[in-house]
Amino acid sequence: MGVSQADLYQMYTYAGNYDIDNVVLMYPLQRNLTHLDSSWKFADKKIEVTILQINLETILQGRPAFRETLKNQLQKLGIFSGSDK
């Protein structure tokens, strides 16, 4: 399983409709598909779609742990810099 072309197109469309340059498409972590963590830049516009895998096992540790994991991953990408509220 890999990145769905339909998912990429949907994110591209959202970005265009909301006039934003960067969007993140999140998939559940699949340990054998490390190539999913990447970015796609569309030639006709300056839209970049970043593919990010999320380890859903952190949900079992509780909502705060999951939020912290998600926040850390987005910060590594330079996407999230706000408060964790």
C-alpha positions in Angstrom: 0.0 0.0 0.0 1.2 3.5 -0.7 0.1 7.0 -1.2 -3.2 7.2 -3.0 -3.4 9.4 -6.0 -6.9 10.4 -5.0 -5.7 11.5 -1.6 -2.9 13.7 -3.2 -5.4 15.2 -5.5 -7.8 15.9 -2.7 -5.1 17.7 -0.6 -4.0 19.7 -3.7 -7.6 20.8 -4.2 -8.0 21.8 -0.6 -4.8 23.8 -0.7 -6.0 25.6 -3.9 -9.5 26.3 -2.5 -8.1 27.7 0.8 -5.2 29.5 -0.9 -2.5 27.8 1.2 0.9 26.5 0.0 1.5 23.6 2.4 -0.7 20.8 3.5 -0.1 17.6 5.4 -1.5 14.2 4.5 -1.4 11.8 7.4 -1.5 8.0 7.2 -1.2 5.4 9.9 2.4 4.3 10.4 3.3 1.3 8.3 6.8 0.2 9.3 7.6 -1.4 6.0 6.7 1.7 4.0 9.3 4.3 5.2 9.2 5.9 1.7 5.8 7.4 2.6 7.4 10.2 4.6 8.1 12.6 1.8 6.8 15.7 0.1 5.2 16.3 -3.3 5.5 19.7 -5.0 3.0 20.4 -7.8 4.5 22.1 -10.8 1.6 24.3 -11.9 1.2 25.9 -8.4 3.4 26.4 -5.4 1.5 23.8 -3.4 3.5 21.2 -1.4 1.8 18.1 0.1 3.8 16.5 2.9 3.1 12.9 3.6 3.4 12.0 7.3 2.9 8.7 9.0 1.4 8.7 12.5 2.0 6.0 15.0 -1.5 5.3 16.2 -0.2 3.1 19.1 0.4 6.3 21.0 -3.4 6.7 21.3 -3.3 3.7 23.7 -1.1 5.9 25.9 -3.8 8.5 26.2 -4.9 11.6 24.4 -2.1 13.8 25.8 0.6 11.4 24.6 -0.9 11.3 21.1 -1.2 15.1 20.9 2.4 15.4 22.0 3.6 12.9 19.4 1.6 14.7 16.7 2.9 18.1 17.8 6.5 16.9 17.8 6.2 15.4 14.3 4.7 18.6 12.9 7.4 20.7 14.7 10.1 18.7 13.0 8.5 19.6 9.7 8.4 23.3 10.7 4.6 23.3 10.4 3.6 23.6 14.0 5.1 26.3 16.3 2.1 27.3 18.4 1.0 26.4 21.8 -0.2 22.9 22.6 -3.7 24.0 23.8 
